[in-house]
Amino acid sequence: MKALGLDIGTTSISAVLYSQETGVQQAVTLDTGGFLPGESWERLQDPGAIREKAEALVRELLEQAPDVQAIGVTGQMHGILYLDRQGRPVSPLFTWQDGRGDLPFAPGVSWADRLSALTGYPLSTGYGLVTHFYNLRHGLVPETAARLCTIGDYIAMSLAGQSLPRMEPTNAASLGLLDPDSLAFDPAALERGEIPGTLLPPVSREAFLGIGALGKPVFQAIGDNQAAFLGAAGSRRDHLLVNVGTGSQICVYSPVYLTVPGLETRPFPDGGWLLVGASLCGGRSYALLEGFFRQTVEMVTGSSQSAYAAMDRALTRAGVLENCPVAQTTFQGTRQNPRLRGSFSGIGPDNFTPVHMIRSVMEGMARELYEMYRGYLDIGGQPPKAMIGSGNGLRKNAHLCRVFETVFGCPLTLSPCREEAACGAAIYAACHEAARS
């Protein structure tokens, strides 16, 4: 069976043609478009423009592959938009990067802190219901709003010819306040937060959404994190996924619900759970160091040029490095403490060199994720049989791959598909269409 997978990312839209027999046959990526103007802490996008680009991309691929039998959708989680009763957007997309949840509710207390205290659920800025909580209190919910949903839900609903969204648990959990037992939004928590449930879509594991104007079965949108694991690992649930992009993540599957400090426990499509640890800075840590070197070169020579190739050459020439400084790469804080910042320690005359700093930042990136993962091992989690790497931070830096192998004590293999999330959405749709047929 052949399926089309669509991934609505923050900066790009990706689509793949996937065959259950041969894997990914074609992949296409285009820019999502920039952010809308707004306050310095706002990160807003135009959902109508995103829909137009996504649908045009789907039509283009269907013209090339009319034998596609199913369409799957995934996309950036946590963010929300508001729809009217006809399914039309009546707001911008408030993305997962939107910072209104970090604005002060009271001295030393953010809006995310306030909602967490009221509901008993750990929440961070960018979570859909934190954004909604702030919008409710500031009169920013449109009067004509009938539902809220993620951008993936909106695109899937539109492709399926539906006027109101239905939300799969993987997306619902990303908004916050989802009861892990019932896999429904917690009515008691909503009441404590004074959040009416009227705008929340129904949560369901029923995969099939409908057949829209394109004449192809369309399936519910699933969370991009879970889709990426599915696309990279497939049926290999005993593998650890490490992703290093702008941010970075570790993901490990568990058939039962586990609570691990420092990890989020997220529903997995069709059952089970995905334990996720996320670094806010991630691959940007390496980019920050490159920017420092580039600015230094410009200060000395008056010219600006990329330092990435020189950094790679320096690491290759240096070989094994010992006694590196210890870098804490929390330059943008953590979800638990957004005010935390990074640091370097253990610097002496023998290791205050550019190449030692490069190595220490890479080790810090890997160690930050490993410390999260170690909590899973500490409660008796099974060590992975292998580690799968994804994201350009690993694909473009073989030295970083080796550092991750050393820190985690596990071999790392890069995912064969660069568009893991889109591939995972296609796999999900193909499996459910096969079961439906």
TORTI-5250 format. One record per residue (C-alpha): residue number from 1; residue in three letters; y, z, x. Coordinates in Angstrom, 3 decimals, padded with zeros to 6 digits. Each point is the difference from the previous one (the first is absolute). Layout:
TORTI-5250
n,res,Y,Z,X
NUM,ALA,Y,Z,X
...
END
This chain:
TORTI-5250
n,res,Y,Z,X
1,MET,000.000,000.000,000.000
2,LYS,003.535,-000.754,001.128
3,ALA,002.927,002.323,-000.729
4,LEU,003.699,000.097,000.775
5,GLY,001.496,003.227,001.331
6,LEU,003.724,000.724,-000.147
7,ASP,001.805,002.750,001.932
8,ILE,003.621,000.840,-000.907
9,GLY,001.243,001.720,003.152
10,THR,003.386,001.472,000.794
11,THR,001.108,-002.868,002.229
12,SER,-002.563,-002.700,-000.759
13,ILE,-002.267,-001.428,-002.682
14,SER,-003.454,-001.017,001.171
15,ALA,-002.768,-001.864,-001.754
16,VAL,-003.530,-000.891,001.059
17,LEU,-002.744,-002.225,-001.309
18,TYR,-003.209,001.978,000.345
19,SER,-003.616,-001.043,-000.424
20,GLN,-002.744,002.571,-000.480
21,GLU,-002.208,-002.238,002.131
22,THR,002.310,-000.878,002.908
23,GLY,002.889,002.488,-000.114
24,VAL,003.681,-000.926,000.303
25,GLN,000.496,-003.760,-000.070
26,GLN,003.794,-000.141,000.015
27,ALA,002.918,002.414,000.286
28,VAL,003.689,-000.574,-000.700
29,THR,002.912,002.394,000.529
30,LEU,003.657,-000.337,-000.951
31,ASP,003.027,002.296,000.070
32,THR,000.554,002.239,-003.009
33,GLY,003.777,-000.096,000.467
34,GLY,002.464,002.659,001.010
35,PHE,001.098,003.195,-001.639
36,LEU,002.638,000.138,-002.703
37,PRO,003.347,001.609,000.867
38,GLY,000.287,003.681,-000.816
39,GLU,000.559,003.433,001.429
40,SER,-001.072,000.625,003.597
41,TRP,-003.057,001.923,-001.193
42,GLU,-001.075,-002.600,-002.564
43,ARG,-002.660,-002.639,000.644
44,LEU,000.023,-002.323,-002.999
45,GLN,-001.489,-003.453,-000.577
46,ASP,000.194,-002.632,-002.748
47,PRO,-003.308,-000.015,-001.943
48,GLY,000.837,-003.258,-001.787
49,ALA,000.506,-001.839,003.274
50,ILE,-003.228,001.490,001.374
51,ARG,-001.886,-001.161,-003.080
52,GLU,001.329,-003.556,000.332
53,LYS,-001.097,-000.220,003.632
54,ALA,-003.397,001.559,-000.708
55,GLU,-000.769,-002.279,-002.926
56,ALA,001.105,-003.090,001.926
57,LEU,-002.320,000.987,002.852
58,VAL,-002.914,000.525,-002.393
59,ARG,000.591,-003.402,-001.641
60,GLU,000.120,-001.685,003.395
61,LEU,-003.338,001.449,001.043
62,LEU,-001.637,-000.717,-003.356
63,GLU,000.993,-003.644,000.353
64,GLN,-001.865,-000.054,003.304
65,ALA,-002.951,001.995,-001.335
66,PRO,-000.455,-000.589,-003.751
67,ASP,-003.480,001.560,000.226
68,VAL,001.478,003.501,000.366
69,GLN,-001.660,002.217,-002.609
70,ALA,001.968,003.245,000.282
71,ILE,003.396,001.321,001.107
72,GLY,000.471,003.441,001.532
73,VAL,003.309,001.704,000.729
74,THR,001.166,002.803,002.234
75,GLY,003.393,001.025,001.311
76,GLN,002.259,002.681,001.370
77,MET,-000.830,003.326,-001.632
78,HIS,002.200,002.966,-000.944
79,GLY,002.989,-002.102,-001.116
80,ILE,000.849,-000.621,-003.659
81,LEU,001.944,-002.276,-002.314
82,TYR,000.811,000.331,-003.701
83,LEU,-001.078,-002.562,-002.628
84,ASP,001.111,-000.578,-003.594
85,ARG,-002.444,-000.493,-002.885
86,GLN,-000.281,-003.719,000.776
87,GLY,-001.047,000.773,003.563
88,ARG,003.294,-001.089,001.538
89,PRO,001.505,001.974,002.898
90,VAL,003.049,002.038,-000.999
91,SER,000.501,001.551,003.431
92,PRO,-000.383,-000.869,003.656
93,LEU,-003.186,000.912,001.816
94,PHE,000.522,003.460,001.507
95,THR,-002.212,-000.480,003.066
96,TRP,-002.084,002.607,001.817
97,GLN,002.746,000.133,002.637
98,ASP,002.639,001.149,-002.470
99,GLY,001.473,003.296,001.184
100,ARG,001.427,001.595,-003.127
101,GLY,-002.771,002.593,000.024
102,ASP,001.376,001.371,003.284
103,LEU,003.489,000.495,-001.420
104,PRO,000.960,003.675,-000.492
105,PHE,-000.894,001.616,-003.305
106,ALA,001.352,003.280,001.366
107,PRO,000.815,001.240,003.527
108,GLY,-003.143,-000.512,002.077
109,VAL,-001.966,-001.380,-002.994
110,SER,-000.481,-003.728,-000.657
111,TRP,-000.836,-001.629,-003.324
112,ALA,-003.536,-000.585,001.288
113,ASP,-000.235,003.695,000.943
114,ARG,001.218,000.981,-003.448
115,LEU,-002.559,-002.103,-001.873
116,SER,-002.767,001.237,002.307
117,ALA,000.971,003.610,-000.729
118,LEU,000.105,-000.594,-003.756
119,THR,-003.326,-001.819,-000.238
120,GLY,-002.102,001.455,002.829
121,TYR,-000.746,-003.495,001.323
122,PRO,001.077,-000.930,003.559
123,LEU,002.471,-002.869,-000.398
124,SER,002.226,-001.971,002.344
125,THR,003.010,-002.225,-000.370
126,GLY,-000.950,-003.527,-001.005
127,TYR,-002.752,001.164,-002.372
128,GLY,000.601,-001.660,-003.355
129,LEU,000.248,003.176,-002.038
130,VAL,002.367,001.588,002.522
131,THR,002.223,-003.063,-000.409
132,HIS,-000.386,000.208,-003.783
133,PHE,000.759,003.740,000.024
134,TYR,003.261,-000.655,001.867
135,ASN,000.878,-002.946,-002.260
136,LEU,-000.584,002.066,-003.143
137,ARG,002.344,002.730,001.195
138,HIS,002.712,-002.498,000.955
139,GLY,-000.097,-002.263,-003.060
140,LEU,-001.408,-002.921,001.975
141,VAL,-002.956,-000.837,-002.269
142,PRO,000.967,-003.089,-002.037
143,GLU,000.264,000.611,-003.751
144,THR,-002.248,-002.988,-000.694
145,ALA,-002.775,001.182,002.335
146,ALA,-003.401,000.157,-001.719
147,ARG,-002.264,000.428,003.035
148,LEU,000.137,000.516,003.735
149,CYS,-002.518,-001.416,002.458
150,THR,-000.478,-001.170,003.581
151,ILE,000.925,-003.505,001.127
152,GLY,-003.711,-000.865,000.233
153,ASP,-000.543,001.061,-003.618
154,TYR,002.946,-002.136,-001.111
155,ILE,-001.220,-003.119,001.816
156,ALA,-003.598,000.428,-001.223
157,MET,001.190,000.596,-003.567
158,SER,002.144,-003.141,000.114
159,LEU,-002.792,-002.167,001.420
160,ALA,-002.348,001.325,-002.698
161,GLY,002.438,-000.853,-002.808
162,GLN,000.489,003.629,-001.036
163,SER,003.274,001.626,-001.087
164,LEU,-000.748,003.590,001.005
165,PRO,-001.721,001.285,003.130
166,ARG,-003.236,001.903,000.407
167,MET,-000.449,001.956,003.214
168,GLU,-003.102,000.374,002.153
169,PRO,-000.398,003.550,001.442
170,THR,000.687,-001.120,003.574
171,ASN,003.518,-001.048,-001.002
172,ALA,000.479,002.887,-002.423
173,ALA,-000.789,002.543,002.709
174,SER,002.722,-001.478,002.207
175,LEU,002.652,001.016,-002.534
176,GLY,-001.024,003.656,000.141
177,LEU,-001.192,002.601,-002.550
178,LEU,-003.391,-001.638,-000.572
179,ASP,-002.725,002.504,-000.893
180,PRO,-002.933,-000.754,002.358
181,ASP,-002.540,001.191,-002.573
182,SER,001.120,-002.067,-002.983
183,LEU,001.693,-002.786,001.989
184,ALA,002.882,000.184,-002.463
185,PHE,003.552,001.214,000.428
186,ASP,-000.037,003.787,-000.281
187,PRO,001.722,000.845,-003.320
188,ALA,000.634,003.626,000.995
189,ALA,001.620,-001.058,003.285
190,LEU,002.130,-002.580,-001.812
191,GLU,001.128,002.682,-002.426
192,ARG,000.889,002.406,002.821
193,GLY,002.038,-002.763,001.610
194,GLU,001.608,-000.864,-003.351
195,ILE,-001.202,-003.596,000.376
196,PRO,-000.866,-001.610,-003.353
197,GLY,-003.250,-001.918,000.150
198,THR,001.220,-002.760,-002.299
199,LEU,000.923,-002.396,002.813
200,LEU,-003.242,000.441,001.926
201,PRO,-002.572,-002.784,-000.474
202,PRO,-003.601,000.774,-000.950
203,VAL,-002.306,000.590,002.966
204,SER,-003.343,-001.766,-000.141
205,ARG,-002.838,-001.203,002.239
206,GLU,-000.578,-002.967,-002.330
207,ALA,000.523,-002.736,002.575
208,PHE,000.524,-003.119,-002.114
209,LEU,003.583,-000.531,-001.199
210,GLY,-000.013,-003.403,-001.640
211,ILE,000.385,-003.756,000.406
212,GLY,003.574,-001.206,000.157
213,ALA,001.737,-003.353,000.221
214,LEU,-001.841,-000.979,003.183
215,GLY,-003.350,000.159,-001.789
216,LYS,-001.675,002.348,002.491
217,PRO,-001.357,003.518,-000.597
218,VAL,002.408,002.559,001.460
219,PHE,-001.005,003.542,000.951
220,GLN,001.920,003.243,000.267
221,ALA,002.143,000.570,003.055
222,ILE,-001.460,002.479,002.460
223,GLY,001.809,002.035,002.646
224,ASP,000.731,-001.872,003.212
225,ASN,-001.393,002.770,002.183
226,GLN,-003.351,-000.075,-001.806
227,ALA,000.046,-003.803,-000.105
228,ALA,000.559,-000.149,003.762
229,PHE,-002.986,002.288,000.608
230,LEU,-002.133,-002.142,-002.311
231,GLY,001.167,-003.184,001.711
232,ALA,-000.572,001.322,003.516
233,ALA,-003.179,002.037,-000.453
234,GLY,-001.613,-001.714,-002.995
235,SER,-003.171,001.910,-000.841
236,ARG,000.112,001.928,003.298
237,ARG,001.206,003.273,-001.488
238,ASP,-001.133,001.917,003.104
239,HIS,002.770,-001.574,002.133
240,LEU,003.423,001.427,000.834
241,LEU,002.998,-002.291,-000.560
242,VAL,003.027,000.342,002.258
243,ASN,003.082,-002.021,-000.870
244,VAL,003.053,-000.214,002.244
245,GLY,002.963,-001.930,-001.315
246,THR,003.512,001.250,-000.618
247,GLY,-001.675,003.227,-001.074
248,SER,-003.601,000.912,000.747
249,GLN,-002.974,001.383,-001.899
250,ILE,-003.553,001.181,000.325
251,CYS,-002.379,-000.400,-002.930
252,VAL,-003.501,001.357,-000.479
253,TYR,-002.158,-000.301,-003.119
254,SER,-001.657,002.944,-001.716
255,PRO,-002.342,-000.220,-003.002
256,VAL,001.215,003.445,-001.160
257,TYR,003.459,001.499,-000.415
258,LEU,001.114,001.899,003.110
259,THR,003.146,001.960,000.762
260,VAL,001.038,-000.285,003.651
261,PRO,003.291,001.358,001.369
262,GLY,002.187,-002.862,001.200
263,LEU,-001.950,-002.645,-001.924
264,GLU,000.556,-001.436,-003.465
265,THR,-003.050,-000.447,-002.194
266,ARG,000.407,-003.218,-001.973
267,PRO,-002.283,-001.574,-002.614
268,PHE,-002.013,-002.971,001.196
269,PRO,-000.655,-003.005,-002.278
270,ASP,-003.177,000.448,-002.046
271,GLY,-000.620,003.541,001.240
272,GLY,000.204,002.222,003.035
273,TRP,003.058,001.043,001.961
274,LEU,002.022,-001.151,002.965
275,LEU,001.373,002.655,002.338
276,VAL,003.238,-001.253,001.497
277,GLY,002.193,001.287,002.784
278,ALA,003.328,-001.771,000.476
279,SER,002.556,000.022,002.792
280,LEU,003.486,-000.939,-001.151
281,CYS,001.029,-001.440,003.351
282,GLY,-003.313,-001.441,001.184
283,GLY,000.439,-003.330,001.744
284,ARG,003.750,000.409,-000.095
285,SER,-000.390,002.626,002.738
286,TYR,-000.970,-002.766,002.415
287,ALA,002.849,-002.163,-001.311
288,LEU,002.466,002.836,000.580
289,LEU,-001.128,000.276,003.615
290,GLU,000.326,-003.772,000.457
291,GLY,003.506,000.222,-001.409
292,PHE,000.844,002.720,002.518
293,PHE,-001.204,-002.176,002.890
294,ARG,001.851,-003.040,-001.368
295,GLN,003.245,001.934,-000.266
296,THR,-000.480,001.330,003.534
297,VAL,-000.441,-003.532,001.349
298,GLU,003.098,-001.137,-001.882
299,MET,001.984,002.949,001.352
300,VAL,-000.963,-000.903,003.584
301,THR,-000.021,-003.806,-000.114
302,GLY,002.201,-000.865,-002.968
303,SER,-002.759,-002.090,-001.618
304,SER,-002.375,000.891,-002.822
305,GLN,-003.636,-001.058,-000.140
306,SER,-003.255,001.233,-001.484
307,ALA,-001.822,002.576,002.100
308,TYR,-003.428,-000.271,-001.640
309,ALA,-001.500,-002.422,002.554
310,ALA,001.307,002.092,002.905
311,MET,-001.459,003.156,-001.577
312,ASP,-003.384,-001.692,-000.297
313,ARG,000.116,-001.164,003.619
314,ALA,000.939,003.485,001.199
315,LEU,-002.963,001.534,-001.795
316,THR,-002.369,-002.636,001.389
317,ARG,001.212,000.560,003.586
318,ALA,-000.120,003.796,-000.291
319,GLY,-003.633,000.188,-001.060
320,VAL,-001.187,003.549,-000.713
321,LEU,002.902,002.409,-000.397
322,GLU,-000.325,003.766,000.173
323,ASN,002.401,002.882,-000.500
324,CYS,002.076,-001.870,-002.565
325,PRO,002.724,001.856,-001.915
326,VAL,-000.956,001.201,-003.462
327,ALA,001.807,-001.926,-002.717
328,GLN,000.340,001.208,-003.575
329,THR,000.666,-003.237,-001.875
330,THR,001.318,001.557,-003.214
331,PHE,003.354,-001.747,000.531
332,GLN,000.463,-000.467,-003.761
333,GLY,-001.559,003.302,-001.012
334,THR,-003.136,000.367,-002.087
335,ARG,-000.661,-000.112,-003.732
336,GLN,-000.334,003.777,000.071
337,ASN,003.138,000.506,002.116
338,PRO,002.363,-003.007,-000.056
339,ARG,002.500,001.900,002.186
340,LEU,-002.422,000.311,002.922
341,ARG,000.798,-002.101,003.079
342,GLY,-001.893,-001.199,003.072
343,SER,000.016,001.384,003.511
344,PHE,-001.235,-000.478,003.556
345,SER,-001.330,002.849,002.109
346,GLY,-001.752,000.494,003.328
347,ILE,002.368,-002.337,001.853
348,GLY,000.141,000.445,003.771
349,PRO,001.017,-002.022,003.064
350,ASP,-003.450,-001.597,000.214
351,ASN,-000.137,-001.321,-003.573
352,PHE,003.621,-000.708,-000.929
353,THR,-000.624,-003.762,000.220
354,PRO,000.179,-002.801,-002.591
355,VAL,-003.733,-000.669,000.038
356,HIS,-000.841,003.684,-000.461
357,MET,002.380,000.104,-002.968
358,ILE,-001.626,-003.087,-001.513
359,ARG,-003.457,001.530,000.290
360,SER,001.179,003.346,-001.373
361,VAL,001.483,-001.636,-003.117
362,MET,-003.240,-001.890,-000.681
363,GLU,-002.003,003.206,000.443
364,GLY,002.414,001.797,-002.316
365,MET,-000.454,-002.669,-002.681
366,ALA,-003.789,000.318,000.186
367,ARG,000.019,003.789,000.276
368,GLU,002.222,000.415,-003.068
369,LEU,-002.595,-001.813,-002.104
370,TYR,-002.946,001.694,001.704
371,GLU,001.385,003.464,-000.794
372,MET,-000.001,-000.982,-003.675
373,TYR,-003.520,-001.396,000.257
374,ARG,-001.305,003.085,001.820
375,GLY,000.612,002.005,-003.167
376,TYR,-002.606,-002.191,-001.712
377,LEU,-002.505,000.711,002.767
378,ASP,000.788,003.726,-000.088
379,ILE,-001.182,000.303,-003.617
380,GLY,-003.284,-001.735,000.821
381,GLY,000.933,-003.643,-000.502
382,GLN,-002.367,-002.500,001.579
383,PRO,001.314,-001.723,003.151
384,PRO,000.347,-003.757,-000.521
385,LYS,-002.542,-002.436,001.355
386,ALA,002.861,-002.211,001.185
387,MET,003.758,-000.417,-000.254
388,ILE,001.698,-003.070,-001.483
389,GLY,003.539,-000.817,001.122
390,SER,002.611,-001.909,-001.967
391,GLY,003.725,-000.675,000.142
392,ASN,002.106,-001.835,002.564
393,GLY,000.534,003.175,002.024
394,LEU,-003.653,-000.195,001.057
395,ARG,-000.500,-003.764,-000.172
396,LYS,002.836,-000.646,002.443
397,ASN,-000.729,002.855,002.401
398,ALA,-003.427,000.199,001.627
399,HIS,001.152,003.041,002.002
400,LEU,000.684,001.893,-003.224
401,CYS,-003.477,-000.879,-001.277
402,ARG,-001.541,001.553,003.125
403,VAL,002.145,003.122,-000.399
404,PHE,-001.251,000.441,-003.574
405,GLU,-003.600,-000.351,001.195
406,THR,000.594,002.703,002.604
407,VAL,001.776,002.429,-002.321
408,PHE,-002.460,-000.443,-002.890
409,GLY,-003.083,-000.295,002.215
410,CYS,-001.190,-002.979,-002.021
411,PRO,-000.161,-003.779,000.609
412,LEU,002.629,-002.063,-001.824
413,THR,-000.456,-003.497,-001.414
414,LEU,002.879,-001.931,-001.512
415,SER,-000.384,-001.089,-003.606
416,PRO,-000.931,-003.708,-000.186
417,CYS,002.572,-000.587,-002.770
418,ARG,003.700,000.549,000.647
419,GLU,000.794,000.267,-003.718
420,GLU,-002.320,002.898,-000.758
421,ALA,001.730,001.159,-003.181
422,ALA,000.023,-003.454,-001.601
423,CYS,-003.630,-000.434,001.043
424,GLY,-000.901,003.349,-001.571
425,ALA,001.679,-001.005,-003.270
426,ALA,-002.034,-003.219,-000.011
427,ILE,-003.234,001.892,000.687
428,TYR,000.753,002.401,-002.863
429,ALA,000.700,-002.877,-002.409
430,ALA,-003.057,-001.998,001.070
431,CYS,-002.347,002.974,-000.442
432,HIS,001.306,000.778,-003.450
433,GLU,000.012,-003.613,-001.146
434,ALA,-003.619,-000.293,001.129
435,ALA,-000.853,003.104,-002.026
436,ARG,001.934,-001.305,-003.006
437,SER,-001.605,-003.449,000.016
END
